[in-house]
Structure formats: C-alpha cells, structure tokens
C-alpha cells in the first residue's frame, strides 16, 4: 500500500520544472557513477590484457 505525496500548496510550473531538472541531473550522476564503477571493475578483471587483445589479429595467413 503506497501513499502519494500531497504538497501543502500546489506547485507552480516553474517549481515543477526545477524539481524535474534536479531529479534528471541526479539520475545522470548516479548512472555515470555506476558506469564508472563497472568500467573500473572490468579494468581490474582484465588488466593489461584487454589493451592488447585486438593487436595482431589482422595478420596475413
């Protein structure tokens, strides 16, 4: 059973836009932090091997 938030006074369009802009910025920061953490884990897992993985595969046979 969830309760909805009811402000004491209705929000103006400007206030609503400000809240939405701040929420989007927060979501972007959280997403960027998560992507950075995943990239860091992948670098730790694969190390230097991932940097040289593609080299030498295009040699003539």
N, C-alpha and C positions, 0 to 999 in steps of 0.2 A: 504494500500500500504506500504509494508515494504522495507526498504533499507538494503542491505547487507553490512557488514563491509569489506572494502578492505584495507589491510595494505599497507604502503608505499613500503615496501620491503617484499618479500615472507619470510615466517617463515621457519626456519630450523627444521628438525625433533626433535632436542633436545629442541628448544623453544616451539614447539607444544606440546611435551610430558610434559614439565614443566607447561604449561598453563592448560592442561587437568588434571594433577595431582593436581594442586591448586584448580581447579573447583570441582573435586571429593571430596577433603578434605573439601571444603566449604559446599558442599551439605551434607556431612556426619555430619558436625557440626550443620547445620540448622535442619536436621532431628532429631538429638539427642536432640536438644533444644526443638523441638516440642513434641517429645515423653515424655520428662521430664515434660513439661507443662501439657500434658494430664494426666500423672500419678499423678501429684500434684493436679489437679482438681478432679480426681477420689477419691484420699485420702480425700480431703476436703468434697466431697459429701457423701461418705460412712463412713468416720471416723473409729472409733474403731470397729464398727460392721462388717466390712469386714474382720478384722483379726480373728474374732471368728466364722465366718459364717460356716465353714466346720466342726467345732468341735461338737461332739455329734450326728452326723447324722448316725453313724455306730453302734448305739446301737441295741442290740438284742431285738426283739419284743416278 
